[in-house]
């Protein structure tokens, strides 16, 4: 399995960002081959973190592209700063 964590800082309206992610992005992500799970977390103080899990690296990489496109098309005013992205193979899970 592969995971991608994206950390967004400077989020202007976390509640609205969450609504748009839940109402639009999640369904797009579920269509990516190898999709396992997705989480969108409000970490407070204008920081939100997403975690995507896929069966393989190709799905994880595609999720990064889909996220960038979705943010540019739908969330640019809510997520004004580019995310910090960390990705890699899952080596332990519970």
Residue frames relative to the residue before (quaternion, step in Angstrom):
aa qw qx qy qz dx dy dz
X 1.0000 0.0000 0.0000 0.0000 0.00 0.00 0.00
X 0.1910 -0.7528 0.6216 0.1020 3.52 -1.29 0.57
X 0.1321 -0.7884 0.5974 0.0635 3.55 -1.10 0.72
X 0.1423 -0.7473 0.6433 0.0863 3.52 -1.26 0.61
X 0.0955 -0.7671 0.6333 0.0374 3.55 -0.90 1.00
X 0.0654 -0.7805 0.6216 0.0121 3.56 -0.86 1.04
X 0.1331 -0.7902 0.5969 0.0407 3.58 -0.81 1.06
X 0.1149 -0.7944 0.5962 0.0155 3.54 -0.66 1.21
X 0.0916 -0.7883 0.6075 0.0344 3.58 -0.83 1.00
X 0.7602 0.3547 -0.2714 0.4718 3.56 -1.17 0.56
X 0.2715 0.7761 -0.5225 0.2256 3.57 1.18 0.52
X 0.3604 -0.7895 0.4643 0.1768 3.56 -0.64 1.15
X 0.7930 0.0284 -0.0063 0.6085 3.62 1.11 -0.58
X 0.2300 -0.8277 0.4956 0.1281 3.60 0.16 1.27
X 0.6425 0.5297 -0.3442 0.4337 3.61 0.94 -0.78
X 0.6795 0.4705 -0.2918 0.4814 3.60 0.92 -0.88
X 0.6095 0.5376 -0.3536 0.4631 3.59 1.00 -0.73
X 0.6566 0.5161 -0.3053 0.4574 3.57 0.95 -0.87
X 0.6378 0.5234 -0.3232 0.4635 3.58 0.99 -0.82
X 0.6993 0.4707 -0.2831 0.4575 3.58 0.87 -0.92
X 0.6238 0.5184 -0.3415 0.4748 3.57 1.02 -0.72
X 0.6861 0.4845 -0.2822 0.4635 3.58 0.86 -0.97
X 0.7393 0.4437 -0.2292 0.4517 3.57 0.97 -0.87
X 0.8147 0.2453 -0.1239 0.5106 3.60 1.14 -0.34
X 0.7440 0.4404 -0.2543 0.4335 3.55 0.67 -1.07
X 0.6206 0.5701 -0.3562 0.4037 3.59 0.92 -0.84
X 0.6716 0.4917 -0.3112 0.4586 3.60 0.90 -0.85
X 0.6198 0.5249 -0.3455 0.4701 3.62 1.08 -0.63
X 0.6747 0.5144 -0.2935 0.4405 3.54 0.93 -0.93
X 0.6284 0.5508 -0.3342 0.4360 3.57 1.06 -0.73
X 0.6363 0.5357 -0.3241 0.4506 3.59 1.21 -0.40
X 0.5345 0.6166 -0.4137 0.4039 3.60 1.23 -0.27
X 0.4960 -0.6641 0.4631 0.3138 3.60 -0.80 0.95
X 0.8031 0.2768 -0.2240 0.4778 3.54 -0.99 0.90
X 0.3509 0.7496 -0.4943 0.2656 3.60 1.25 0.17
X 0.1268 -0.7870 0.6013 0.0543 3.56 -0.99 0.93
X 0.7916 -0.1866 0.1798 0.5533 3.60 0.73 -1.05
X 0.0705 -0.7694 0.6328 0.0504 3.53 -1.32 0.44
X 0.0291 -0.7832 0.6211 -0.0106 3.55 -1.06 0.86
X 0.1211 -0.7545 0.6432 0.0483 3.57 -1.06 0.87
X 0.0662 -0.8411 0.5352 -0.0409 3.56 -0.46 1.24
X 0.2818 -0.7085 0.6216 0.1796 3.55 -1.01 0.89
X 0.1674 -0.8241 0.5388 0.0510 3.58 -0.31 1.29
X 0.5609 -0.6236 0.3766 0.3933 3.59 1.28 0.04
X 0.8256 0.2508 -0.1883 0.4691 3.54 -1.33 0.33
X 0.6965 -0.4979 0.2770 0.4363 3.59 0.98 0.83
X 0.5832 0.5467 -0.3824 0.4634 3.58 1.20 0.49
X 0.0056 -0.7728 0.6345 -0.0131 3.53 -0.96 0.94
X 0.1594 -0.7903 0.5903 0.0393 3.53 -1.08 0.83
X 0.1137 -0.7740 0.6180 0.0781 3.56 -0.96 0.86
X 0.1061 -0.7577 0.6407 0.0639 3.52 -1.21 0.67
X 0.0646 -0.7830 0.6187 -0.0047 3.54 -0.79 1.11
X 0.0994 -0.7892 0.6049 0.0371 3.57 -0.96 0.88
X 0.0302 -0.7995 0.5982 -0.0446 3.54 -0.95 1.03
X 0.6200 -0.5522 0.4113 0.3763 3.54 -1.26 0.41
X 0.8273 0.0893 -0.0057 0.5545 3.58 1.02 -0.74
X 0.6961 -0.4897 0.3426 0.3979 3.53 -1.34 0.28
X 0.6115 0.5690 -0.3583 0.4170 3.60 1.00 -0.75
X 0.6609 0.4961 -0.3082 0.4713 3.59 0.93 -0.83
X 0.6384 0.5267 -0.3204 0.4609 3.56 0.99 -0.84
X 0.6697 0.4914 -0.2985 0.4700 3.58 0.93 -0.87
X 0.6375 0.5153 -0.3331 0.4659 3.59 1.00 -0.74
X 0.6237 0.5464 -0.3467 0.4386 3.60 1.05 -0.70
X 0.6100 0.5436 -0.3537 0.4553 3.60 1.07 -0.66
X 0.6618 0.4973 -0.2988 0.4747 3.58 0.97 -0.86
X 0.6654 0.4966 -0.3081 0.4644 3.59 0.91 -0.90
X 0.6379 0.5228 -0.3314 0.4582 3.60 0.99 -0.77
X 0.6539 0.5112 -0.3182 0.4580 3.59 0.89 -0.88
X 0.6656 0.4951 -0.3001 0.4709 3.59 0.94 -0.86
X 0.6645 0.5064 -0.3116 0.4527 3.59 0.92 -0.89
X 0.6447 0.5088 -0.3228 0.4704 3.58 0.95 -0.84
X 0.6689 0.5057 -0.3080 0.4494 3.60 0.85 -0.94
X 0.7336 0.4418 -0.2325 0.4611 3.58 0.95 -0.89
X 0.8382 0.2476 -0.0685 0.4811 3.59 1.00 -0.78
X 0.8188 0.2906 -0.1032 0.4843 3.57 1.04 -0.70
X 0.3020 0.8042 -0.4837 0.1676 3.60 1.23 0.13
X 0.7010 0.4540 -0.2901 0.4673 3.62 0.92 -0.76
X 0.6818 0.4791 -0.2854 0.4734 3.60 1.16 -0.52
X 0.7612 0.2185 -0.1115 0.6004 3.57 1.16 -0.69
X 0.0547 -0.8814 0.4686 0.0246 3.58 0.51 1.19
X 0.7225 0.4063 -0.2397 0.5054 3.60 1.18 -0.40
X 0.5234 -0.6232 0.4594 0.3557 3.60 -1.02 0.67
X 0.4984 -0.6777 0.4474 0.3036 3.59 -1.02 0.71
X 0.4092 -0.5998 0.6088 0.3197 3.48 -1.39 0.28
X 0.1211 -0.8225 0.5552 0.0247 3.58 -0.64 1.12
X 0.0200 -0.7565 0.6536 -0.0144 3.53 -0.98 0.98
X 0.0503 0.8079 -0.5823 0.0761 3.57 -0.80 1.00
X 0.2731 0.7705 -0.5548 0.1544 3.55 -1.16 0.53
X 0.6714 -0.4841 0.3839 0.4092 3.48 -1.38 0.06
X 0.4142 -0.6745 0.5532 0.2597 3.54 -1.05 0.83
X 0.1368 -0.8246 0.5472 0.0439 3.57 -0.66 1.09
X 0.7716 0.0743 -0.0830 0.6263 3.58 1.32 -0.11
X 0.0314 0.7945 -0.6048 0.0451 3.58 -1.04 0.74
X 0.1568 -0.8026 0.5690 0.0870 3.54 -1.18 0.48
